Amino acid sequence: MGILLEEYKKVRDNREKKGNPNSKSALIGYIMALFIILFVTIFLNSSSVYADSPTVKAEGILTSIEEDGTVIIDKKGYKVDRSVLVVNAKGRPIPLKKLHLPAKVMFEYRYAHDGFVIVYIEQLRTKPGIK
């Protein structure tokens, strides 16, 4: 019993030497950590230009994929988000450039400060000539 009491006193003395974890310096550390988490969260949410704009679904015939990051669907130009998800007619994700043109597609786009930006493209099973 005496050994346990001595060990307890050693642990208590070590805690007192290190300082109180509820001291002002610990509080400042917690506040700084909270602000860092807050700023990182705000940055991640604001980094997406499209975060607050709803998506619009549409269908059309994709006839051209341009080198400047745009596509032509039903004679209208749309920018394509660099993280766009493109799904082929078999339901598999593929790179945008692997779509066989012309292709009937269902797509989702959002309005950004510089125009409409496509965030999702799905190739439909029907051929462009078939309604």
C-alpha positions in Angstrom: 0.0 0.0 0.0 2.9 2.3 0.8 4.3 1.8 -2.7 1.1 2.8 -4.4 0.9 6.0 -2.2 4.5 6.9 -3.2 3.7 6.4 -6.9 0.6 8.5 -6.6 2.6 11.3 -5.1 5.2 11.1 -7.9 2.5 11.3 -10.5 0.9 14.3 -8.7 4.2 16.1 -8.3 5.0 15.6 -12.1 1.6 17.1 -13.0 2.2 20.1 -10.8 5.6 20.7 -12.3 4.3 20.5 -15.9 1.6 23.1 -15.1 -2.1 23.1 -15.1 -3.6 21.9 -18.4 -6.4 24.5 -17.9 -3.9 27.4 -17.8 -4.0 30.4 -20.1 -1.4 29.0 -22.5 -3.5 25.8 -23.0 -6.6 28.0 -23.6 -4.8 30.1 -26.2 -3.7 26.9 -27.9 -7.3 25.6 -28.0 -8.5 28.9 -29.4 -5.8 28.9 -32.1 -6.6 25.3 -33.1 -10.3 26.3 -33.3 -9.5 29.3 -35.6 -7.3 27.1 -37.9 -10.1 24.6 -38.3 -12.6 27.4 -38.9 -10.4 29.0 -41.6 -9.7 25.7 -43.3 -13.4 24.9 -43.4 -14.3 28.3 -44.9 -11.5 28.0 -47.5 -12.6 24.5 -48.6 -16.3 25.6 -48.9 -15.4 28.8 -50.8 -12.9 27.2 -53.1 -15.7 25.7 -55.2 -17.2 28.4 -57.4 -20.4 26.3 -57.7 -21.0 25.5 -54.1 -24.2 27.5 -53.7 -25.7 27.2 -57.2 -28.1 24.3 -57.9 -27.5 21.9 -60.8 -29.8 21.9 -63.8 -30.4 18.6 -65.6 -30.8 18.6 -69.4 -30.5 16.2 -72.4 -29.0 16.8 -75.8 -26.7 15.7 -78.6 -23.0 16.1 -77.8 -21.4 16.9 -81.1 -18.0 18.3 -80.2 -15.3 18.3 -77.5 -13.1 21.3 -77.9 -9.4 21.6 -76.8 -10.2 24.7 -74.6 -12.3 22.7 -72.1 -15.7 23.3 -73.7 -18.2 21.0 -75.3 -20.9 21.6 -77.9 -24.4 20.2 -77.0 -27.3 21.1 -79.3 -25.3 23.9 -80.9 -24.6 25.6 -77.5 -21.2 25.8 -75.9 -20.7 24.7 -72.3 -17.5 24.8 -70.1 -16.7 21.5 -68.5 -15.6 21.4 -64.9 -12.2 19.7 -64.5 -13.6 17.2 -62.0 -16.5 16.3 -64.3 -17.8 12.7 -64.0 -18.4 11.2 -67.4 -20.4 7.9 -67.6 -20.7 5.9 -70.8 -23.8 4.0 -72.0 -22.6 0.9 -70.1 -22.6 2.8 -66.8 -18.8 3.0 -66.5 -16.8 6.1 -65.8 -14.6 7.2 -68.7 -12.5 10.2 -69.7 -14.5 12.8 -71.7 -12.4 12.4 -74.8 -13.3 8.7 -75.0 -17.0 9.4 -75.8 -18.0 8.4 -79.3 -19.5 11.5 -81.1 -22.2 12.4 -81.8 -23.6 11.1 -78.5 -27.0 11.6 -76.9 -26.3 12.6 -73.3 -28.0 13.6 -70.1 -25.9 16.3 -68.4 -26.0 18.5 -65.3 -24.6 22.0 -65.2 -24.4 24.9 -62.9 -24.2 28.6 -63.5 -20.8 30.1 -62.5 -19.6 33.8 -62.8 -18.3 33.1 -66.3 -21.1 31.0 -67.8 -22.6 27.5 -67.6 -20.3 24.7 -66.4 -21.1 21.0 -66.8 -20.4 18.9 -63.7 -21.8 15.5 -64.9 -22.3 13.8 -68.3 -24.0 10.5 -68.9 -24.2 8.9 -72.3 -27.7 7.6 -73.0 -28.2 4.2 -74.7 -30.2 5.5 -77.6 -28.5 6.5 -80.8 -28.7 10.2 -81.8 -31.0 9.4 -84.8 -33.5 7.4 -82.8 -36.1 9.3 -80.7 
